[in-house]
Amino acid sequence: MTESGSKLRIFKILKIIISSLLITVLLLFTIAAIRTLSLDVNAGLQLAHWEKTNNKSLVIDHHQREELLANFKEAIRIPTVSFSNTEINTTALLEFDRFLRKAFPTVFSSSLVHHELVGNYSHLFWVKGSQPELVPYMLLAHIDVVPASESDGWEAPPFSAKEIDGFIYGRGTIDDKNSLMGILQALEYLLLKGYAPRRGFYIGLGHDEEINGLNGAMNIVRVLKQRGVQLLFVMDEGLTISDGIIPGLEGPAALIGLSEKGQAAVKLSVSVAPGHASMPPRETSIGILATAVKRLEDNPMPRLFGYGPEGDTFEHLAHKFSFPLKFIMSNLWLFSPLLSRILERKPVSNAFVRTTTAVTFFNAGVKINVIPSLAEAYVNLRIHSAQSVEEVLDIIKDTVGDQRVKVELVDGFDPLPISGADEKAFGFQIIKKTVLDLFPTVTVAPGICIGNTDSRHFVDLTKNIYRFSPAWFKPGDPERFHGINERISTKNYEEMIVFYFNLIQNCDIRKLPEPHSSVHEL
């Protein structure tokens, strides 16, 4: 073959390759464009025919508004602080018990409601349904709060419940006395209106959620197990209604948590012979450990975006973004790697992409002129749904790569199972309907909790656990959670009461409507 013939052959091959690539790109772009235009993850139940019910409506008058706000403020003023696993404010917990009985007399006196104390300070309510064949559900909240000090920079004392410009300030206003008081206030109003549920339900109020719920939620679970109770679904605190929090998202979004990240506490330690600082070895225990910590920070856990429920979150929200984000989020089958790289740039969104690693304690040294024999560091990990504690521990050992550094698991648990969010998931769809009835402009999407709640203890009682509170979070509000100037607007607290008032009634249907696809086939 001549040189010119060889060049012509190479040119033809390149032409075929380039043409094939262009056709492939065009085909992928066409598929992605069609999916972008046709994707409607929110079509379905809101268009279907729900079972007709005679729901009672709630219109809060001026007197009721004054009373419910006064009760809420009193709840905030009781400092039910959990300081540590060995130190809780039991005096405040007993005071809170007395307060609840005074604030909700109908709940505590109704023949429909059975109440009992669990673990001395937690509360379990059983609201009997008229149709016992309907599987009950459970609403959770917690009484305790994290510590707070006015000297940290609060605009109002953290247990004053002071009202400023329509907001009530205080520890517990969003974590989690807003839900607790909202649930009980809703039930109080329902009972006063003569409501008797068809589907029975439980209300669980744990007293030590902030220190892992070992005596509160876990004892409630033990009681229910002894009675052979199985639950249709559980709803606890968790995600909220975000408005202006997600960059580029048009309008507010209510995220319903389908799962929680796992958690692990890992100790790194280095032991060497002690010595005098005047004759230091080439590497000290602190230096060896510092190098190991630096390796962990320089080599984050692998990106796992799309392997958990976080992918569904962005697909559900895709239609609320403008191009090009709408195009990208509608086609995560193609753009997951790109989106995960974008998300990992900021700490708040990086938490959705991977298992996060945070060094929270570093302990070494006893005297300025003594080389310490022991150096320790503690690492807090929040584990992605696609990983386990064991897998994360192996990665840490490989990343550290130094036999002199001992890696020990202090405690931990794997990520929680992922609850259903399709058209047959009763709990998810009831929560979604209740949100849309009250807030028609809000987009509802599944999500994942990066923190942990009492609900994780209930996995043996139900496969369906949802983490959502109808609290509105606007820019700056996420930092108030466990931070300073925690607050809720009086309007939002009232909305929460109406939400739970409607949710309890919505749960009285026997079954969900037929899926959207079935409706169209009829």
C-alpha positions, 0 to 999 in steps of 0.5 A: 500500500502506498503512503497516500493510500495508508494516509487515506485509510487512517483518515477514513478510520478517524472519520468513522471514529469521530462520526461515531462519537458525535452520533453517541453524544447526539444520542445521549443529548437527545435522551437527556433532553427528552428526560429533562422535558418529561421528568415529572417526579411530583405527578401522581397522588396529588392528581389521584382521588383520595378517600373522602373524609370529613376532616375537621378544620382548625381556625385559631382565634385570638384567645387560642393564639394567646394561650398556645403561645403562652404554653409554648413559651413556658415550655422553652423556659424550662431548661431540660438540658442534657449535658452528658450521658451522666448529667441531665437536668432531672429537676427540669424534666419533672417540672416539664411533666407537671407543665404538660399535664397543666397545658394539655388537660384534655389529652391527659383526661380523655378516655381515648388517650392512655398515658404512661411515663417510661424511663422515669421522664419520657412519655408514651401516649396511645390514642385508641382508634375505632378500627383496630384492624388499621395498623397504628403509626407513631409521632416522635419528639424529644423533651431535652435540649443541648446546653446554651449560654447567654455569654455565647452571644444570644440576642435574648437569654436562651431560656427566656422565650423572649419574643422579638419581631415576631420570633420566639428566641430560646433553646428548643424552639426548633430542636425539638419543643416546636414539634413536641408542643405542636403535636400535643396542641394539635391533639388537644384541639382535635379532642376538644372538637370531639375527634375520635381517630379511626386509626390508632396512633402513638406519641413518644416523647423521649427525654434524652435524645441529645445523648443518644436516647438510651433511657428514653427512646430505647425504653419506649421501644422496649415497652412496645416490643413487649406488647407486640406492637408493629407500626405502619410508619414513624415520623420524627424530627429531621429535615425541614422546609428550606427556603433560599437555602439551596442555591439556584432552587426556585421556591421552597422545598420540603425535604422528608428524610428517608434515612440517617447517616451512620456514625462512628467515633474512632480513636487514633493513638501513638505510644512511644517511650517518654523522653526529655525535650532537650534530646528529642527523637526524630519523630515524637508521638505528637508528630506521628499522630499529627501526620496521620490526622493530616493524611485523613484530612488530605484524603477524604472518603470516596465520593458516593453521590447517587448510591443513597437517597440523595440522588432522588432528592435532586431529581425531585427538585430538578424542575425547580432549577433553571438551565443548565442545573435542571438539565444536569439534575434531571439526568444524574445517570449521566452527570452524577460525577459532575454534580458530586464534584460541585457539591463537595466544594461546600461543607453543607453539601459535601455531607451528602456526597460522602462519609465525612471525617472530623477530628474533634479531640486531640490530647497529648502532653503533660509538661513543656519539657517532657516528650509525651509517651501517649498522643490521642486523637478522636475522629467523628465520622458520619457514614454515607448510606452506601458504606458500613462502619467496618468499611470506613474503619478499613479505609482509615487504616489504609489512609493512615498507613502507619503501624505505629498509629493504633486505630480503634473503634470506640462506638458506632452504628451503620447507616439506617435503612432507606424508607419507601418514597414511592406512590405506595409508601403510606407514611411518605405520601400522607406527609407529602399530602399534608404539606401540599394541602397547607403549603401549595407552593412547596416542592416535596422531595425525599432526603437524608438526615446527616444528623441522628434522631431517636427514630433510629431506635425504632427500626425493629418496629417498622420499615418506614421511618420519616424525619420531617418537621414543618419548620421553615428554614431561611438563610442563616437559620441552619446555623441556629440549630445547636447554635446561638439565637435559635428561634421560630416565628409565631406564625410558623409555630401556629402552622406546625399545629395546623400541620399535625392537626391535619396529619393525624386526620389524614392518617385515618384513610384505610389505604392510599389512592391507586398510583398515578399510572393506574389512574391513567389506565382506567 
